[in-house]
Amino acid sequence: MVAGSACLATAPSAGATQNPPGKGGIGGGSGKETGPSGRVDDDTISSAVGGIVYDRSKNGSGGSVGAVRPATNWTPPACWYAPKYTPAQLQAEMEPIWEAGSTGGQWDSEQRNRYVNGEPYKDFNKDKTGKGYFWDSYVDESYPPGWDKCEKPPFWVDQGDPPPADIENAVTPEILAQLAYAEIRVPGTEVTLAPEGTTKVNLPTWAWLDGADFKPVSVTASVPAIGIQATTTAEPVSLKIEPGTADAETYPASGECQIVNGRIGEPFAKGKSDETPPCGVRYLRSSGDDSYKLQATVTWKIHWTGTGVNGDQPLPDGEFGADQDVIVQEIQAVNR
């Protein structure tokens, strides 16, 4: 995903069995159904407009960026419900399915009753054209666990009304914020070390990150069809150093380097060789013919604000880290 781009989420077609790519959908298709395309003459929006639009212009960029991992067992929604069809669009989606007969007579009959015969919708709710939308399921197209849990058939929501309270993951500003969380990208975490690459046993090694790269990033998710939006922001708060061996000490002892004045750690400079680094590590044993895997992980504080919300609302902290090789050598002494 490229910073600065905007995209529309897509969904399986109405009433279709949701299948990941290659598993087959209705009529033996790919399973990656997107619903009708283009506009219908008597409709006010195209089906795509009902999807979520992401603004990533303030997201992290560059070749080393990556997605934050929630620090808890919480995960963003794998599927959700949002506006997708006007009455004519739902008709254009459903009638070819019924005519093909590929889903069975009983299913077709139940759907005709639901959307045509007044149980509960009459003639696809055409008398409400322009006054609301049929909502349908959308999925995270990376297909994480739970992507297939949104199984309710399309349902109507009047314009300006909230979605039914009993439908989990029906899109709201809070759900948008959680989906924007999944779009956050943050800089890589390879730290600068002094000495660089190879250090000595019992020699303090300074560690720091380029503060210019570690600024707050954000993604805004919106549903233009119903006028709601949410912006999720991630701010770096600390760097955790894990030396890759128990034979080491970290600075500070917790290994948690706090971000001070926008800076993570402190660059080494001449005259500081006798000082203790504010962020770093001291190895107590040589790595021999190998190296230690030092892991540097930045914790990001994540919060959101959006339509109808006063003040920042919390989301779980996120983490992003990387390993790098550190060679540790014994200091050679000459005895005379």
C-alpha positions in Angstrom: 0.0 0.0 0.0 1.4 3.4 -1.0 1.3 6.5 1.2 -1.0 9.2 -0.2 -3.3 6.8 -2.0 -7.0 6.3 -1.5 -8.8 3.1 -2.2 -12.3 1.6 -1.9 -13.0 -1.6 0.1 -14.9 -4.2 -1.8 -17.2 -7.0 -0.8 -18.5 -10.4 -1.9 -21.7 -10.1 -3.8 -25.0 -10.0 -2.0 -26.1 -13.3 -0.7 -23.0 -15.1 -1.9 -21.1 -17.6 0.1 -17.9 -15.9 1.0 -14.8 -17.8 -0.2 -11.1 -16.9 -0.2 -9.4 -16.7 -3.7 -9.3 -20.0 -5.4 -12.1 -21.6 -3.3 -14.9 -20.8 -5.8 -18.0 -18.8 -5.4 -21.5 -18.9 -6.8 -21.4 -20.7 -10.2 -17.8 -21.8 -9.7 -16.4 -18.3 -9.8 -13.2 -17.0 -8.2 -15.0 -16.2 -4.9 -13.7 -12.6 -5.0 -17.0 -11.0 -5.8 -17.3 -7.3 -5.9 -20.9 -6.6 -6.7 -22.2 -4.6 -9.7 -20.0 -2.0 -11.3 -20.9 1.4 -12.7 -24.1 3.3 -12.2 -27.7 2.4 -12.7 -29.7 5.2 -14.4 -32.2 5.8 -11.6 -29.7 5.5 -8.8 -27.8 8.2 -7.0 -24.5 6.4 -6.3 -22.4 3.6 -7.7 -22.0 0.6 -5.5 -18.3 1.3 -4.9 -19.1 4.6 -3.3 -20.7 2.7 -0.4 -17.3 1.3 0.5 -14.6 2.7 2.8 -12.2 5.3 1.4 -8.8 5.4 3.0 -6.6 8.6 3.0 -3.0 7.5 3.6 -1.4 10.8 2.8 -0.1 11.2 6.4 0.9 7.6 6.7 4.5 6.3 7.0 6.3 5.9 3.7 9.5 4.4 2.4 10.9 1.0 1.7 11.2 -0.1 5.4 7.7 0.7 6.6 5.5 -2.0 8.1 2.2 -2.6 9.8 2.0 -2.2 13.6 1.2 -5.4 15.6 -1.3 -4.9 18.4 0.5 -5.3 21.8 -2.6 -7.2 23.1 -4.7 -10.0 21.6 -7.0 -7.5 20.1 -7.2 -7.4 16.3 -9.0 -5.0 13.8 -12.3 -6.4 12.3 -11.8 -9.0 9.6 -15.2 -8.3 8.2 -17.8 -5.6 8.6 -21.0 -4.2 7.2 -21.4 -0.9 5.2 -23.7 0.6 2.6 -23.4 -1.1 -0.7 -26.6 -1.1 -2.8 -29.4 1.2 -3.8 -32.6 -0.6 -4.4 -32.0 -0.9 -8.2 -28.5 -2.1 -7.7 -29.5 -4.8 -5.3 -32.1 -5.9 -7.9 -29.4 -5.9 -10.6 -27.3 -8.1 -8.3 -29.9 -10.6 -7.1 -32.1 -11.3 -10.2 -29.3 -12.9 -12.3 -28.4 -15.2 -9.4 -32.0 -16.3 -9.2 -32.3 -16.8 -12.9 -29.2 -18.9 -13.0 -30.7 -21.3 -10.5 -27.2 -22.1 -9.2 -28.1 -21.5 -5.5 -31.1 -23.8 -5.3 -34.8 -23.2 -5.4 -35.3 -23.0 -1.7 -32.6 -20.3 -1.2 -34.0 -18.4 -4.3 -37.5 -18.5 -2.9 -36.4 -17.2 0.5 -34.5 -14.4 -1.0 -37.5 -13.4 -3.3 -39.7 -13.3 -0.3 -37.2 -11.2 1.6 -36.5 -8.6 -1.1 -39.6 -8.7 -3.4 -42.6 -10.1 -1.6 -42.5 -7.9 1.5 -40.9 -10.2 4.0 -39.8 -7.5 5.0 -38.9 -5.6 1.8 -41.3 -4.9 -1.0 -39.9 -4.7 -4.6 -36.4 -4.1 -3.3 -37.6 -1.0 -1.3 -37.8 1.0 -4.5 -40.2 3.4 -2.8 -37.3 4.5 -0.6 -34.8 5.1 -3.4 -32.6 8.0 -2.4 -33.6 7.7 1.3 -31.1 5.0 2.4 -29.1 2.0 1.3 -28.9 -1.8 1.6 -25.9 -2.6 3.7 -23.8 -5.8 3.0 -20.7 -7.5 4.2 -17.2 -6.4 3.3 -14.0 -8.4 4.1 -10.3 -7.7 4.7 -8.9 -9.1 1.5 -5.9 -10.6 3.2 -8.5 -13.0 4.7 -7.4 -13.1 8.4 -9.1 -15.4 10.8 -12.8 -14.4 11.1 -13.1 -12.9 7.6 -16.1 -15.2 6.9 -18.1 -14.4 10.1 -20.3 -11.6 8.6 -23.0 -13.8 7.2 -26.1 -11.7 7.4 -27.9 -11.0 4.1 -28.2 -7.4 2.9 -30.4 -5.2 5.1 -31.8 -1.7 4.7 -30.8 1.3 6.8 -32.6 4.7 6.3 -30.3 7.6 5.5 -29.3 9.3 8.8 -30.2 6.3 11.0 -27.6 4.3 12.8 -27.2 0.6 11.8 -29.2 -2.0 13.8 -27.6 -2.4 17.3 -27.7 -6.2 17.1 -25.4 -6.4 14.0 -21.8 -6.7 15.1 -19.3 -4.7 13.1 -21.8 -2.6 11.3 -19.7 0.4 10.3 -19.6 3.3 12.7 -16.8 5.9 13.3 -15.3 3.5 15.9 -15.3 0.6 13.4 -13.7 2.9 10.8 -11.0 3.8 13.4 -10.3 0.1 13.9 -10.1 -0.5 10.2 -7.8 2.5 9.8 -5.6 0.9 12.5 -4.9 -2.0 10.1 -3.8 0.5 7.4 -1.2 2.3 9.7 2.4 1.9 8.4 5.4 3.0 10.5 9.1 3.3 9.8 11.6 0.4 10.2 13.4 0.1 13.5 17.0 -0.7 12.6 18.9 1.2 15.2 22.2 3.0 14.7 24.9 1.5 17.0 28.2 2.9 18.2 30.5 1.0 17.8 28.8 0.0 14.5 28.4 -3.7 13.6 31.2 -5.0 15.8 31.6 -4.2 19.5 33.7 -5.4 22.4 32.9 -7.3 25.5 32.1 -5.0 28.4 32.1 -1.9 26.1 28.9 0.1 26.3 27.3 0.2 22.9 25.2 3.3 22.2 21.9 2.9 20.3 19.6 5.4 18.7 17.0 6.0 16.0 16.8 8.9 13.6 14.2 11.1 15.3 13.2 12.6 12.0 11.7 9.3 10.9 9.7 8.8 14.1 6.9 11.3 13.9 3.2 10.6 14.4 1.5 9.0 11.4 -2.2 8.7 10.7 -4.8 7.2 8.3 -8.3 8.5 7.8 -11.2 6.1 6.9 -14.5 7.4 5.7 -17.8 6.3 4.1 -18.9 9.2 1.9 -22.3 7.7 1.2 -23.3 8.2 4.9 -21.0 11.1 5.8 -18.9 9.5 8.6 -15.2 9.3 9.1 -12.5 8.5 11.6 -8.8 9.3 11.8 -6.5 6.9 13.6 -3.1 8.3 14.7 0.0 6.4 15.9 2.7 8.2 18.0 6.0 6.6 19.0 6.5 6.4 22.7 9.4 4.0 23.4 12.1 1.8 22.0 12.7 -1.6 23.6 16.2 -3.2 23.2 16.6 -7.0 23.4 20.3 -7.9 23.1 19.7 -11.4 21.7 21.5 -13.1 24.7 21.2 -13.3 28.4 24.9 -12.4 28.7 24.2 -8.7 28.3 23.0 -5.6 30.2 20.8 -2.9 28.7 20.6 0.8 29.3 18.4 1.5 31.0 18.1 -1.8 32.9 14.5 -2.3 31.7 15.6 -2.1 28.1 12.9 0.5 27.5 14.3 3.7 26.0 11.7 6.5 26.3 11.3 9.0 23.6 12.4 12.4 24.9 11.8 15.6 22.9 11.1 13.5 19.8 14.4 11.7 20.0 14.9 8.0 20.6 18.2 7.4 22.3 21.2 9.7 21.8 23.8 9.7 19.1 27.3 8.9 20.2 29.9 11.7 19.9 33.5 12.2 20.8 34.0 12.8 24.5 31.2 10.5 25.5 33.3 7.3 25.7 33.3 7.4 29.6 29.5 8.2 29.8 26.7 5.7 30.2 24.5 5.7 27.1 20.8 6.7 27.8 19.9 3.9 25.4 22.1 0.9 24.6 23.6 -2.4 25.6 26.7 -3.9 27.1 27.6 -7.4 26.1 29.3 -9.6 28.7 30.4 -12.4 26.4 31.8 -12.8 23.0 29.6 -13.9 20.2 32.4 -16.2 19.0 32.3 -17.0 15.3 28.6 -16.0 15.1 26.6 -12.9 16.0 23.9 -11.9 18.4 20.4 -11.0 17.0 19.7 -7.6 18.6 16.0 -6.8 18.4 14.7 -3.2 18.5 11.0 -2.7 18.9 9.2 0.6 18.9 5.9 0.9 20.8 3.3 3.2 19.2 0.5 4.8 21.2 -2.6 4.7 19.0 -5.8 6.8 19.3 -8.6 8.0 17.1 -11.1 10.7 16.7 -14.0 11.0 14.3 -17.6 12.0 13.5 -19.6 12.7 16.6 -16.6 12.1 18.9 -15.2 14.6 21.4 -11.5 14.2 22.1 -9.1 11.3 21.4 -10.3 7.8 22.0 -7.8 5.0 22.8 -6.9 2.0 20.8 -4.5 -0.8 21.8 -0.8 0.1 21.5 1.0 -1.1 18.5 4.5 -2.5 18.0 6.9 -2.8 15.1 10.4 -4.2 15.4 13.3 -5.8 13.5 16.4 -7.9 14.2 20.0 -7.0 13.3 23.3 -8.8 13.7 25.8 -7.6 16.3 29.3 -9.2 16.4 30.9 -9.0 19.9 34.6 -9.6 20.2 36.9 -10.2 23.2 39.3 -7.3 23.9 42.8 -8.6 23.3 45.4 -7.7 25.9 49.2 -8.1 25.6 51.1 -9.2 28.7 54.7 -8.2 29.1 
